[in-house]
Amino acid sequence: MFYILSHATDLFAGFNIFRYITFRAGMAAVTAFLLCIILGPLFIRHSRKKRIAENAKRKDAPALDQFQHHKEGTPTMGGVFIIGSILASVLLWGNLSNHFILVTLFVCLGLALIGGVDDYVKLKGLGKHRGLRSKTKLIWQIVLASVAALYVYFHPSISTNLDIPFLKNLVVDLGAAFVFWVILVVVGTSNAVNFTDGLDGLAIGCTLMVAFTLGALSYVTGNATLSEYLFVPSVPGTGELTVFCAAMVGASLGFLWFNCHPATVFMGDVGSLALGGTLGIIAIFIKKEIWLVVLGGVFVIEALSVIMQIFSFKLTGKRIFKMSPFHHHLQLCGWNENKIIVRFWIVAIILAMLTLTILKIR
């Protein structure tokens, strides 16, 4: 909204400041943070009053009960004010004529709705499953990602080329397969963050690191001079995604205020699915989806642990880990919850630094 004022410099020269992505990104981060800090206590009190709380005991994982008993009754679906703060901040400070912003808003809101339905079903105890059936949730994720993928594929300004790290002259044009690639990345990152969301502050802390780094990369990718210097593909218009990433950083910090151990609110699928898918679509736009494997290494490890566990059990009847995702395996190995969280954050920071450091290697 404020970006519109940058076109009214003839009325007041000071409005020119709204042209600068760096200024609007900083303000988006602060706005999202303050909104979370303001809305958080209101949401928590309302959730306690309405008993919108976590059922910590799980029939499918009784071994975790020893770690979960103190979390019983903690308000959940905190992702409502995370995503709400992000969307409000982007609407205030983003350039809403930018198609990258619009598609990212669509993906974020759409996945939040899917996650919200899943949380609602889980809280109400509807059906035989803990939330929506996995297949049902996956189908809706694929449908939403398909809509975004088709838009991206047919938009003339978005290339279907795949950027290969370390190789400057190699260009892989995925063509029509680009649609399936977008779906894979968006759905994959959405579920990977969802798997990681199992300990206080774990997922949101790692999301913060990834969003901050993608924000920096978005600014570089949208700047022709910087992208040429770093030998990375230049995608005009993607610099505006810096504002979106900044809003995610601010909202992540704001939510972490309440979600740090011991958490007073959990984000639920409404937050984790949306945050993960948003990171994925941004990586697609700035041509850093392969880099996301390194940058989001914590999410990748968590997702792989689930996949490996499922395949191992179905093929051999044996489990690789005591429990998946991997953070639960570490819990059952005797690791303290706070130690797992902080060490995963440390790994996320190192991977973010590594991504930025080796970006120029071609």
Buried (B, 14 or more C-beta within 10 A) or exposed (E): EBBEBBEEBEEEEEBEBBBEBEBBBBBBBBBBBBBBBEBBEEBBEEBBEEEBBBBBEEEEEEEBEEBBEEBEEBBBBBBBBBBBBBBBBBBBBBBBEBBBBBBBBBBBBBBBBBBBBBBBBBBEEEEEBBBBBEEBBBEBBBEBBBBBBEBBBEEEEBBBBBBEBEEEEEEEEBEEEBBBBBBBBBBBBBBBBBBBBBBBBBBBBBBBBBBBBBBBBBBBBBBEEBBEEBEBBBBEBBBBBBBBBBBBBBBBBBBBBBBBBEBBBBBBBBBBBBBBBBBBBBBBBBBBBBBBBBBBBBBBBBBBBBEBBEEBEEEEEEBBBEBBBBBBBBBBEEBEBBEBBBEBBEBBBEBBEBBBEEBEEB
